[in-house]
Amino acid sequence: MMISHGRVRTIRMRELTQKVNLRPSTIYALIAEGKFPPSHKLVPGGRAAGWLESTIDEWLIDRSQKGQGDID
């Protein structure tokens, strides 16, 4: 995993769906299949969850380098 000395940003589902152009149901199905990074809780014991933007960026880059434009 790449560690940047820039700012760390967490994105929520609404922004995530726009960034990866997938519906929430598709994202959750991919997480269950181990094909998408899982979310993390923003507060221990809380309901709110999000993804590190850098993790999603790496996932997108990895898919583009492997030529995986479509979800398998």
DRENFILO-793959 format. One record per residue: x, y, z of N, C-alpha, C in turn. Coordinates in steps of 0.2 Angstrom, whole numbers, padded with zeros to 4 digits, always signed. Example, Ala and Ser with C-alpha at 12.3 -4.5 7.8 and 13.67 -1.06 7.14 Angstrom:
# DRENFILO-793959
+0066-0028+0039+0062-0022+0039+0066-0016+0039/+0064-0011+0035+0068-0005+0036+0064+0000+0039/
***
This chain:
# DRENFILO-793959
+0004-0006+0000+0000+0000+0000+0004+0006+0000/+0002+0011-0004+0006+0017-0004+0004+0022+0001/+0009+0025+0005+0008+0030+0010+0010+0036+0007/+0005+0041+0007+0007+0048+0005+0007+0052+0011/+0011+0058+0010+0012+0062+0016+0007+0068+0015/+0002+0067+0010-0003+0072+0009-0009+0071+0014/-0014+0074+0012-0020+0073+0017-0023+0066+0016/-0026+0064+0021-0030+0058+0021-0037+0059+0021/-0041+0056+0016-0048+0058+0015-0052+0052+0015/-0057+0052+0019-0062+0047+0019-0068+0049+0014/-0071+0044+0010-0077+0046+0006-0082+0041+0008/-0088+0043+0008-0094+0040+0010-0097+0037+0004/-0102+0033+0004-0106+0029-0001-0108+0034-0007/-0111+0039-0005-0114+0044-0011-0108+0046-0015/-0102+0048-0013-0097+0050-0017-0093+0044-0020/-0093+0038-0016-0090+0032-0019-0093+0030-0025/-0100+0030-0025-0104+0028-0031-0102+0032-0037/-0102+0038-0036-0100+0043-0042-0093+0042-0044/-0088+0040-0040-0081+0040-0041-0080+0033-0045/-0083+0028-0043-0082+0021-0047-0088+0019-0052/-0093+0024-0052-0098+0023-0057-0102+0016-0056/-0103+0014-0049-0106+0008-0048-0112+0009-0043/-0117+0005-0043-0122+0006-0038-0120+0003-0031/-0123+0006-0026-0121+0003-0019-0122-0005-0019/-0128-0007-0022-0129-0015-0021-0123-0019-0025/-0121-0016-0030-0115-0019-0034-0109-0019-0030/-0107-0013-0026-0102-0012-0022-0102-0017-0016/-0108-0018-0013-0108-0023-0008-0107-0030-0010/-0110-0031-0016-0109-0038-0019-0101-0039-0020/-0098-0035-0023-0091-0035-0024-0087-0036-0018/-0089-0032-0013-0085-0033-0006-0086-0040-0003/-0092-0043-0004-0094-0050-0002-0090-0055-0005/-0088-0053-0012-0084-0058-0016-0077-0057-0015/-0075-0052-0011-0068-0050-0010-0065-0047-0016/-0069-0043-0020-0066-0040-0026-0066-0032-0026/-0068-0030-0020-0068-0023-0019-0066-0021-0011/-0062-0016-0010-0060-0015-0003-0066-0014+0002/-0066-0017+0007-0071-0016+0012-0071-0009+0015/-0076-0006+0018-0077+0000+0021-0074-0001+0029/-0073+0005+0032-0071+0005+0039-0076+0009+0043/-0077+0008+0049-0081+0012+0053-0078+0019+0055/-0081+0024+0054-0078+0031+0056-0078+0032+0063/-0082+0029+0067-0082+0029+0074-0083+0022+0077/-0079+0020+0082-0079+0013+0084-0086+0012+0087/-0090+0007+0085-0096+0005+0087-0102+0009+0084/-0100+0014+0080-0105+0018+0076-0107+0015+0070/-0112+0018+0067-0115+0015+0060-0112+0018+0054/-0109+0024+0055-0106+0027+0049-0100+0024+0046/-0099+0023+0040-0094+0019+0037-0091+0023+0031/-0085+0022+0029-0082+0025+0023-0076+0021+0021/-0073+0024+0016-0067+0021+0012-0062+0027+0012/-0056+0025+0013-0050+0029+0012-0050+0031+0004/-0050+0037+0002-0050+0038-0005-0044+0035-0008/-0038+0035-0005-0032+0032-0008-0033+0025-0009/-0036+0021-0005-0038+0014-0006-0042+0013-0013/-0047+0018-0014-0051+0017-0019-0047+0019-0026/-0043+0024-0025-0039+0026-0031-0034+0020-0033/-0031+0017-0028-0027+0011-0030-0031+0006-0033/-0037+0004-0031-0041-0001-0034-0043+0001-0041/-0044+0007-0042-0046+0009-0049-0040+0009-0054/-0034+0011-0051-0028+0010-0055-0026+0003-0056/-0027-0001-0051-0025-0008-0052-0030-0011-0058/-0036-0010-0058-0041-0012-0063-0039-0010-0070/-0037-0003-0070-0036-0001-0077-0029-0004-0079/-0024-0005-0075-0018-0008-0077-0019-0015-0079/-0024-0019-0076-0025-0026-0078-0030-0026-0084/-0033-0020-0086-0037-0020-0092-0044-0023-0090/-0046-0022-0084-0053-0025-0081-0058-0019-0081/-0060-0017-0087-0065-0012-0088-0072-0014-0085/-0073-0020-0086-0080-0023-0083-0079-0027-0077/-0084-0027-0073-0084-0031-0067-0084-0039-0069/-0080-0043-0066-0080-0050-0068-0086-0053-0064/
***
